[in-house]
Amino acid sequence: MAESILEKGRLAKQASRILYTVSTAKKNSFLRALATFLKQEVSTIREANAVDLEEARKTGLSPALLDRLTLNEKRTAQMIAGVRDVIRLPDPVGVVYEKTRRPNGLVIEKMRVPLGVIGIIYEARPNVTIDAATLCLKAGNAVLLRGGSEAIRTNLCLVQILRRALQDVGLPERCVEFVETTDRAAVAEMLKLNEYIDVVIPRGSKTLIKFIAESSSIPVIVHGEGNCHVYVDESANLKKAEEIVFNAKVQRPSVCNAAEKLLVHEKIASQFLPRIAARLHKANVELRGDERSRSLIGSITPATEDDWHKEYLELILAIKVVGNVQEAIDHINRYGTHHSDSIVTADRKNGEKFLREVDSAAVYVNASTRFTDGYEFGLGAEIGISTQKLHARGPMGLVELTSSKFIVHGKGQIRK
C-alpha cells in the first residue's frame, strides 16, 4: 500500500508540471466535458450512492453523516451546476496583481501560480470528489484524493467520470489520483509524501482533522468545526430575526454553517424567545438554555459548559440571554470556532462593531449563517471552508488554490 500511494504521489507531481502550462481554454474544455459526462451518468452515480447509503445505514452511520453522504437529485444537479459555474470564473493562474518600479529601474510584479499537488482527505461527502477536482485543475493543480470508506462506490464512479473527461480533452489522467483502499493506514502514508504533495486539505470529523494536523509532514489547511452563532440585538426586527434563526438552524442542520447557538439581548428576550421557541419546537429542535432563557421559555434542558463549545450537527440549539452586543461578541470569541456568526440588528453601529470584532471567517449582519458556502459566495464551488488564518480563510475557491511568485524585469542592474 505504501508503495502504491508513493507512486500515486509521484505521478500526480509529474501531471502537475504539465498542468502548470495548460491554457485556460483547455482547462475549460475539460470542465465542459466533465459536466456533460456527469449529466449522462446521473443514474449510474445515484445507483452507486444508493449502495453506499444502504451499507452506511447497516453500519450505524450517524444521521448527520448519512445526510452528507446522500447525492439526491437536487445535490447532483447542484454538483453539475457548480462545474459549469467554474467554467465562467476567471482563471487566476498567471494573473499579475501587484506591480512596483524600484528607484534602480527594476520592475517587480507578483503573479499567481498553482500550488502544485493538493491532497484532499475527506469523509462522507462524495460531492467533494468533483468540487475538489474541478477547482484544483482550473487553478492548475493536480489532486490526490482519499475519500472515506462509506462513500467508496460513489467516489470510484465519479473518479472514472473525471478521468474520462481528462482523456477526452487530452489531459493526463494522472491529474486526478485516487486512493482506492479503504484502509485507514492510507491516510498516514499520504501524510509522509512531502516530496510530492504541496498542501493537504482535510474535510471531515474533528478527530480526523486533529490527526492530520498533528501527523502531517505537509502543510495543512484546516477546515474546522462550525460552532456558529446568531445574536439577536435589542433593535432587531423580530420577524426578520425569527426567519434568520429558523433558517440557520433548521434548513440543513448537519452542515458546518448551520447555527448551533442563539444569543438574545435581555431587553427583547421576553418577546422573542417564546415565539422562536414555539416555532423551533414544531420543527423538533431540542432546546438547551442558560438560567435566564429557561425562565422565559419553560421546560428546556439546562445548557452545560460543554454545550457552549459543541458543534451539534443535528436539531439541537443552545440559547443564552446577554446584556449587550459586547457580551455577545465576547461569548462568540470565547466559545466559537471562528467559522460563521451573525447579528440581527437595526443598529448600524452595533452591526459594524460585530463585523469588526467577531474573529470568524465569515461574519454577517441580518443574514443566515447558511450562506457560508463557495457556491453561494460566487466561487462556483469550494474546496473547503478554512477556519485558520494562513494560507486562506473562509470558503476556498480558485484564488485560494494558488500561491504567488515575484517576477522581476531588469535592464542589466547589479546589486552594489
C-alpha positions in Angstrom: 0.0 0.0 0.0 2.8 2.4 0.9 4.5 1.9 -2.4 1.2 2.3 -4.3 0.4 5.6 -2.6 4.0 6.8 -3.1 3.6 6.1 -6.9 0.3 8.0 -7.0 2.0 11.0 -5.4 4.9 10.8 -7.9 2.6 10.5 -10.9 0.4 13.4 -9.6 3.6 15.5 -9.3 4.5 14.8 -12.9 1.0 15.7 -14.1 1.1 18.9 -12.1 4.1 20.1 -14.1 2.1 19.6 -17.3 -1.0 21.4 -15.8 1.2 24.4 -14.9 1.4 25.3 -18.6 -2.1 24.3 -19.8 -4.2 27.1 -21.2 -7.5 28.4 -19.7 -9.3 27.2 -22.9 -8.1 23.6 -22.4 -9.0 23.6 -18.8 -12.5 24.9 -19.6 -12.8 22.2 -22.3 -12.2 19.6 -19.6 -14.8 21.2 -17.4 -17.4 21.2 -20.2 -16.7 17.5 -20.9 -17.0 16.7 -17.2 -20.4 18.5 -16.9 -21.6 16.6 -20.0 -20.4 13.2 -18.7 -21.8 13.8 -15.2 -25.2 14.6 -16.7 -25.1 11.5 -18.9 -24.2 9.3 -15.9 -26.5 10.6 -13.2 -28.4 7.3 -12.9 -25.1 5.4 -12.5 -23.9 7.9 -9.9 -27.2 7.6 -8.0 -27.1 3.8 -8.1 -23.6 3.7 -6.7 -24.6 6.2 -4.0 -27.7 4.1 -3.1 -25.5 1.1 -2.4 -23.1 3.3 -0.2 -26.1 4.6 1.7 -27.5 1.2 2.3 -24.2 -0.1 3.6 -23.8 3.0 5.8 -27.2 2.5 7.4 -26.2 -1.1 8.3 -23.1 0.1 10.0 -25.0 2.7 12.0 -23.6 5.9 10.4 -24.9 9.0 12.2 -27.8 10.9 10.6 -25.5 13.9 10.0 -23.1 11.8 8.0 -25.9 10.0 6.2 -27.1 13.3 5.1 -23.7 14.4 3.9 -23.3 11.1 2.0 -26.5 11.4 0.1 -26.4 12.5 -3.5 -30.1 13.1 -4.3 -31.4 14.7 -7.4 -31.1 18.2 -6.2 -27.5 17.8 -5.0 -26.4 16.0 -8.1 -27.8 18.9 -10.2 -26.0 21.4 -7.9 -22.8 19.5 -8.4 -23.1 19.7 -12.2 -24.1 23.4 -12.0 -21.0 24.0 -9.8 -18.8 22.6 -12.6 -20.4 24.9 -15.1 -20.0 27.9 -12.8 -16.3 27.3 -12.5 -16.0 27.4 -16.3 -17.3 31.0 -16.2 -14.9 32.1 -13.4 -11.7 33.8 -14.4 -8.6 31.7 -14.3 -6.3 33.1 -11.6 -3.1 31.4 -13.0 -0.7 33.9 -14.5 -2.6 36.9 -13.2 -0.2 39.8 -12.2 -1.8 41.5 -9.3 0.9 43.9 -7.9 3.5 46.0 -9.8 6.1 48.3 -8.4 9.1 50.1 -10.0 12.1 50.5 -7.8 14.5 53.5 -7.9 17.1 51.4 -9.7 14.7 50.7 -12.5 13.8 47.1 -11.6 10.1 46.3 -12.2 8.8 43.9 -9.6 5.5 42.1 -10.1 3.6 39.4 -8.3 2.0 36.6 -10.3 -0.5 33.9 -9.2 0.8 30.4 -9.7 -0.6 26.9 -8.9 0.2 25.3 -5.6 1.2 22.1 -7.3 -0.3 18.9 -5.9 -3.1 19.1 -3.4 -4.0 16.2 -1.2 -7.7 16.1 -0.2 -8.6 13.7 2.7 -12.4 13.7 3.3 -15.2 11.8 4.8 -18.8 11.1 3.7 -19.3 13.8 1.1 -18.8 12.4 -2.4 -19.5 15.8 -4.0 -16.1 16.8 -2.7 -14.6 14.5 -5.3 -16.0 16.7 -8.1 -15.7 20.0 -6.3 -12.0 19.3 -5.4 -11.0 18.1 -8.9 -12.9 20.9 -10.6 -11.3 23.7 -8.6 -7.8 22.2 -8.3 -7.5 21.6 -12.1 -8.9 25.0 -13.1 -6.3 26.5 -10.7 -3.6 24.4 -12.4 -3.1 21.9 -9.6 -3.1 18.1 -9.7 -5.1 16.4 -6.9 -4.6 13.3 -4.9 -8.0 12.3 -3.3 -8.6 10.0 -0.4 -12.3 9.7 0.4 -14.0 7.8 3.3 -14.9 4.1 3.1 -18.6 5.0 3.5 -18.6 6.7 0.0 -16.2 4.4 -1.8 -18.5 3.2 -4.6 -19.8 6.7 -5.3 -16.3 8.1 -5.3 -14.9 5.4 -7.7 -17.8 6.1 -10.1 -17.1 9.9 -10.0 -13.3 9.4 -10.5 -14.0 7.3 -13.5 -16.0 10.1 -15.0 -13.3 12.6 -14.2 -10.7 10.5 -16.0 -12.9 10.1 -18.9 -13.2 13.9 -19.2 -9.5 14.3 -18.9 -8.9 11.7 -21.6 -11.5 13.3 -23.8 -9.5 16.6 -24.0 -6.0 15.2 -24.0 -5.0 16.0 -20.4 -3.1 13.4 -18.3 -5.4 11.1 -16.4 -2.9 11.3 -13.5 -4.1 14.9 -12.9 -6.6 13.2 -10.7 -5.2 10.4 -8.5 -7.5 8.5 -6.1 -6.6 6.2 -3.2 -8.8 3.2 -3.7 -8.1 1.4 -0.5 -10.3 2.0 2.5 -7.6 1.0 4.9 -7.1 3.9 7.3 -3.4 3.5 7.2 -3.5 5.0 3.8 -4.0 8.4 5.4 -0.8 8.2 7.4 1.1 7.1 4.2 -0.3 10.2 2.3 0.9 12.5 5.1 4.5 11.4 4.5 4.6 12.5 0.8 6.1 15.9 1.4 8.2 15.4 -1.7 5.2 15.2 -3.9 2.2 16.8 -2.2 2.4 20.5 -1.6 -0.6 21.0 0.7 -3.2 18.8 2.5 -6.8 19.9 3.0 -8.8 17.7 5.3 -12.6 17.6 5.2 -14.3 15.6 8.0 -14.7 15.0 11.7 -12.8 16.8 14.4 -10.9 13.6 15.1 -9.8 13.2 11.5 -8.7 16.8 11.2 -6.8 16.7 14.5 -5.0 13.5 13.5 -4.0 15.1 10.1 -2.9 18.4 11.6 -0.7 16.6 14.2 0.7 13.9 11.9 1.3 15.6 8.6 4.8 16.4 7.3 3.0 18.5 4.7 1.4 21.9 5.3 -2.3 21.6 6.3 -5.2 24.0 5.6 -7.7 23.2 8.4 -11.4 23.0 7.7 -12.6 23.4 11.3 -15.8 22.8 13.1 -18.8 25.1 12.8 -20.0 26.2 16.2 -21.9 29.1 14.6 -23.9 31.8 16.5 -26.8 34.1 15.7 -27.1 37.1 18.0 -30.5 38.9 18.1 -29.8 42.5 19.2 -32.2 44.7 21.1 -33.1 46.8 18.0 -33.7 43.7 15.8 -36.9 43.3 13.7 -38.3 40.2 15.5 -40.0 38.8 12.4 -36.7 39.0 10.4 -34.8 37.6 13.4 -37.2 34.6 13.6 -36.8 33.8 9.9 -33.0 34.0 10.1 -32.7 31.9 13.3 -35.1 29.3 11.9 -33.3 29.0 8.6 -29.8 29.0 10.2 -30.8 26.1 12.5 -33.3 24.0 10.6 -32.7 24.3 6.8 -29.9 21.8 6.9 -28.7 21.1 10.5 -26.0 18.6 9.6 -23.6 21.0 7.9 -20.9 23.2 9.4 -22.5 26.6 8.6 -25.8 25.7 10.5 -26.4 27.7 13.7 -25.7 25.9 16.9 -26.1 28.8 19.4 -28.7 31.6 19.8 -27.8 34.7 21.8 -30.6 37.2 22.6 -30.4 40.7 24.1 -32.1 40.8 27.5 -34.4 43.7 26.6 -36.2 41.7 23.9 -35.7 38.2 25.2 -39.2 38.0 26.8 -40.8 38.9 23.5 -38.6 36.9 21.2 -37.7 33.7 22.9 -41.2 32.3 23.4 -42.1 32.8 19.8 -38.9 31.4 18.3 -39.0 28.5 20.8 -42.5 27.6 19.8 -41.6 27.5 16.1 -38.4 25.5 16.7 -40.3 23.0 18.9 -42.6 22.4 15.9 -39.6 21.6 13.8 -38.4 19.1 16.5 -35.5 21.2 17.6 -34.2 20.3 21.1 -33.5 23.5 23.1 -31.0 23.9 25.8 -30.6 27.2 27.7 -29.0 29.2 30.4 -31.0 30.1 33.5 -32.5 33.3 32.1 -33.6 31.7 28.8 -35.2 28.7 30.7 -37.1 31.1 32.9 -38.7 32.7 29.8 -39.3 29.5 27.7 -40.0 26.9 30.3 -39.2 23.2 30.1 -36.0 23.2 28.2 -32.8 21.4 29.1 -30.2 23.3 31.1 -27.1 24.2 29.0 -23.8 23.0 30.4 -20.3 24.5 29.8 -19.7 21.7 27.2 -22.8 22.9 25.3 -21.3 26.3 24.6 -18.3 24.6 22.9 -20.2 22.0 21.0 -21.0 21.6 17.3 -24.2 19.5 17.3 -24.8 18.9 13.6 -28.4 18.0 14.4 -31.6 19.6 15.6 -30.2 20.9 18.9 -29.8 24.6 19.7 -28.4 26.2 22.9 -29.7 29.6 24.0 -28.2 32.4 26.1 -29.5 35.8 27.2 -26.9 38.5 27.1 -26.8 42.1 28.3 -25.4 43.8 25.2 -23.5 43.4 22.0 -20.1 43.3 23.6 -21.2 40.4 25.8 -22.4 38.6 22.7 -19.1 39.3 20.9 -17.1 38.1 23.9 -19.1 34.9 24.2 -18.6 34.1 20.4 -14.9 34.8 20.5 -14.5 32.6 23.6 -16.6 29.6 22.6 -17.0 29.8 18.8 -14.8 28.0 16.2 -14.1 31.1 14.0 -16.4 29.8 11.3 -19.6 31.8 10.7 -21.5 34.2 13.1 -24.4 36.6 12.5 -26.0 39.6 14.2 -29.6 40.6 13.6 -29.9 44.3 14.3 -31.3 47.7 13.1 -28.5 49.5 14.8 -25.8 50.3 12.3 -23.2 51.0 14.9 -23.7 47.6 16.6 -23.7 45.9 13.2 -20.3 47.5 12.4 -18.9 46.7 15.8 -19.9 43.0 15.4 -18.3 42.8 11.9 -15.1 44.3 13.2 -14.7 42.4 16.5 -16.0 38.9 15.9 -13.0 36.8 15.0 -14.5 34.5 12.4 -14.0 33.5 8.8 -17.5 34.9 7.8 -19.4 37.5 9.8 -22.9 38.6 8.9 -25.3 41.4 9.6 -29.0 40.5 9.1 -28.5 37.2 7.2 -28.4 33.5 7.9 -25.0 31.7 8.5 -26.1 29.1 6.0 -24.7 31.3 3.2 -21.1 30.5 4.1 -20.5 28.3 1.0 -18.4 28.6 -2.1 -21.5 28.2 -4.4 -23.4 30.9 -2.5 -20.4 33.3 -2.5 -20.0 33.0 -6.2 -16.9 30.8 -6.2 -18.6 28.1 -8.2 -17.8 25.5 -5.6 -15.4 25.2 -2.7 -12.5 23.1 -1.7 -13.4 23.7 2.0 -14.0 26.4 4.5 -10.8 27.3 6.2 -11.1 28.5 9.8 -7.4 29.3 10.1 -5.6 32.5 9.0 -2.8 31.1 6.8 -2.8 30.5 3.9 -6.5 31.1 3.3 -9.6 31.8 5.4 -13.3 31.1 4.7 -14.7 29.3 1.6 -11.7 28.4 -0.6 -12.2 28.9 -4.3 -9.8 29.2 -7.3 -7.7 32.1 -6.0 -7.2 30.4 -2.7 -5.8 27.4 -4.5 -2.9 29.4 -5.9 0.3 30.8 -4.5 2.4 33.6 -5.9 5.9 34.3 -7.2 7.8 37.5 -7.8 8.7 38.2 -11.3 11.4 40.9 -11.8 12.3 42.7 -15.0 15.6 44.4 -15.3 18.0 46.1 -17.8 21.3 44.8 -16.6 21.1 46.1 -13.0 23.6 44.6 -10.5 23.5 45.0 -6.7 26.2 47.2 -5.2 
